[in-house]
Amino acid sequence: MGMFDVTVKLANLAAPGRTEEISLLVDTGATLSWIPRATLEKLGVQAFSRLPFTLADGHRLERDTTAVLMIIDGRKGAVQVAFGEAGEEAVLGATSLEGLGFLVDPIAQKLVPRDLRQLRVAHSSDSGQFLRDEFNRWAEAGRGEGMEQEHLPITLPVLEKMRLAPTDNVLDLGCGAGWLSRRLAKLVPEGRVVGMDISDEMIRHARRSSVDFDNLMFVAGALPPVGKSACRSDASFLRRRMGGTLSGRRIQERRARTHR
C-alpha cells in the first residue's frame, strides 16, 4: 500500500560507465531490490550467489543475486539485488533504501533523505513514538480504511491456511483500522479476537467500526516479539504495514505469518 515508482540509475561496479536507468516500485516489505534479468545482463554483471526467498503461502524459491551501484537523487552506493525473472515486478527493496539513506513518505508518495541523526532516533527508545506519530497521520488521512482492498488478495489465502476453529482465540498484531480483525471475528464466533496496533488513532477508527461485534476488542500499544512462546492465542496474524507485492508470480517476501 502507498507504493509508488521512482527512477533509479544502475551501474556496473567494475565498469561504472555501463549504466541503465529503470523505474522501480517502492516496496519496503521486500528485502532486496528486484531488478529484471535483462537489465542486469545489459550492465554486464554476473550473479555471485543464489539465495532463498519465502512466499506468503510458505513456499520457497531461489533467485540469483549480484551487486550493483545504485544512484537515487544524487545518493549512490553498492547494493545487493536479485535477478527478477519474466513477469516479476521490478521493485526497490528495504536494504537498498536503508543503504542509501532514504525513508518512505507513504502519504506524499516520495522518498525522503535522512541523515545520521535521524538514523539514531529511529534506533533509539523514541522509535515507538516515531512510528505512532507516523501511523496516526495515516489514520487521519483515511488510509486505514483503504487497506482492505489492497491487502485482501494476499490475506484470503493466508486465512485459509490458518484453519481457524470457531472457538479459537486470535491475536491480530498491527491491526490498523480493524478490517481484518472483523473478518477474523466472524470466523471464530465462539472465540475472541484481539486487535493491537501502536497507533492509538488507528485503534479509535477500529473501535468505531466494530461496535456490532461481541467477540472483538482493540488495544493500543507497542507490538511485542512474535513467536510461539510470546503468544497465548490459538493463532496470530502479523502484518508489516509498509510493504508491497511483487506481481507476476505474486512473490511476497513478507506480509503474513501464522503461528498455530
N, C-alpha and C positions, 0 to 999 in steps of 0.2 A: 504494500500500500504506500501511497505517497511517492511512488517511484517516478523517475524522470530520466531523460537521456542527457549525457554530457559528451562533448567531443574530446577525445583523448589522442595524443600523439605517442606512437610507439617507435622504439629504435632498437637496433641490434647492438647489444653491449660491446661486442667485439668490432663492430663496424658502425659507429654512430651515424654515419652518413646515410645508411639504409633506414628509411623511416616510412611509416604508414600512419595515416590518420583514420580514426574509426569512431563511430558513435556507440557508446555503451550505456546500457540501462543500469542505473544505480541500484544495487541490491546489497544492503548491509547484512542480510542474512546469509549470503554466500561467502564462504571462507576465502576462496581465491577468485580473482577475476577470470572470466571465461572468454577466451579470445578464439574466433574462428580459426581452424587449422589453416585455411587458405591464406589468411592474413599473416600468420606466423611463418608460413613457408615462404611468402614473399620477402619477409625480413631476413630469411636465411638462417633462422635459429633452429637448433636441434633440441629434442627432448633430452633431459638429463635424469628424469625419474618418472615413475608411474605410480600414482597414489590412488588409494581407495576413497570413494565418496559414498555417503549413505543417503538414500532417498527417504522421503517422509513415510513411505509404507514399509520401511525396514529393509528393502532390497539394497544391495551394494553394487557399485560398478567401479571401474578403474579408468583413469584418464592420464595421458601423458602430460607432464608439466615441464616448464622451462623458465628461464629468467629473461626479462626484457627491461629496457629503460623506458619508463612511463613518464610522460610530461602532461600536466594539467594546470592551466592558468599560470604558467611560468615555474611551477614547482616540479621538480623531477627527482627520480630515484629508481633504483633497481628493485623490481618486484617479481615475485613468483606468480606465474599464471598457468592456467590449464588450457590444453588444446580442446576447443569446442568442436564437436562433430556436426555434420549436416543436420539442420533442423533444430539445433540448440541455440537458445538466446545468448547473445553476447552481453556480458554483464560486467560491471565494475564492483568487485567484491570488497569485503571489510578490510582484509590485510593491505590491499592497495591504498585504500582511503586512509588507514591509520599510518601507513608508512610515509605517505606524502603529507600528512598533517591536515586532513580535512574532516570536518563534521558535516552531517547532512541536516539541512533545514527542510523537513517534510512539508511544511506549510507553504513556504516561499518557493519550494522545489528548486533548491540550489545548493551547491557545496559552499561551505564556509571555512576559510582557512583558520587554523588555530595555532597559537603559539605555545611555548613550553609552559607558561604559567597556567594556561587552560588545561594542558595535559595533567599538570599536578593536581589541579582542582578535581578533574574527572576521576582521579585515583585516590582522592582524599576521603575523609569521613563525611565531607559535604556532598559526595556524589549522589546520595539518595535524594537530597533536596533539589539538586540539579535535574535529576530525572523526574521528580514530582512536578516541578515547575514546567518542564517541557511537555509532559503528557497532560497537565492541566490546560495548557494552551491548546493542545489537540482537542480536548473535550469541549472547551469553549468555542472552538471553530466548527464543532459538529462532526469531527472526524470519527468519533467513536461509533456513531450510528451507521457510518458508511462501511465499517469493516466487514460486516456480514457478507455483502455482495462480493467483495474481493477475496475473502478467505474461504467461503463456503465450498468451492470446488476441491480445495485441499482438505478441508475439515471432514467432509462426509465420509471419505474412505477410512480416515483415522477412527471416526466414531464406530464404524462397522467392526474394525479390528479390536476395539475395546471390549466388545461383547458384554455390555453392561446388563446386570440383572436388575429387576425392579426395586430390589431392596438395597442396592449399592449406595455408598456414600462417595461423592466425587468432589475433589478439590480442583477448582479452575483458577490456576495462577496466571496473573496478567489478564484478568477477565475483561478489562476495558469497560465498555458500556453494558456488558452483560448479555450480549446476544447469544453467545454460545452457552452460557450458564442456563439460560431459559430453555434452550433445546435439551440440555442435559437433564434439567429438572423434569421435563416431560418423559424422558426415558427411564427415570428412576422414581416413579410416583410414590413408592413406599420408602424411599431412601431420602437422602438430603444432599443438596449441592451448596457448597460454599464458594463464592467468587471472591477473589482477593486481588487488589491492584494497588500499586504505590501512589496512584493519582486519586486524591480524595474527590476531585471534581468528576472523574470517570465513575467513581462509586456512587455519587449522588445521582448521576444520569441513570445508572443501572437500577438503583432502588426505585426511582420514579417510574421506570418502565416495567417493573416486576411486582407490582402490588398484588396481582392476582395469584401469585404462587405461594403456597403454604410451606413448601419444602425447599425454599431457596432464600439464602441470606448473603449479604455482601459485607466485606470487611476491608477497610483501608489500611494499608501497611506495606512495609518492605517485604519483598519476596524472600523466603528462606531458601537454603540449599535444597534441591530436589533430589530425592533418592528414596529407596525402599525403607531405609531406616528413618527418614525425615518425615514421611507422610503416613498418617494413620488411616487415611481414607482407603477405600477399596480401589480407587483409581484416581489418577491425577492427570490434568491436561495443562501443559506448559506451552505458551506461545511467546516467541520473541517478536515484539511489536514492530520494530523497524526492520522489515525484511521484504523479500520479493520472491518471485518464482522464475525458474528457468523454463521457458516454453519448449516446444518441440516434444521431447520425450518427458517433459514435465519433471525435470530434475529438481529436487528440493534438497539442499544440504541441511536444512533445518526446518523449523516451523512447529513440529509437534512431537512429543514423546509421551508414551503412556507407560504407567507403572502398575502392574497387577500383583 
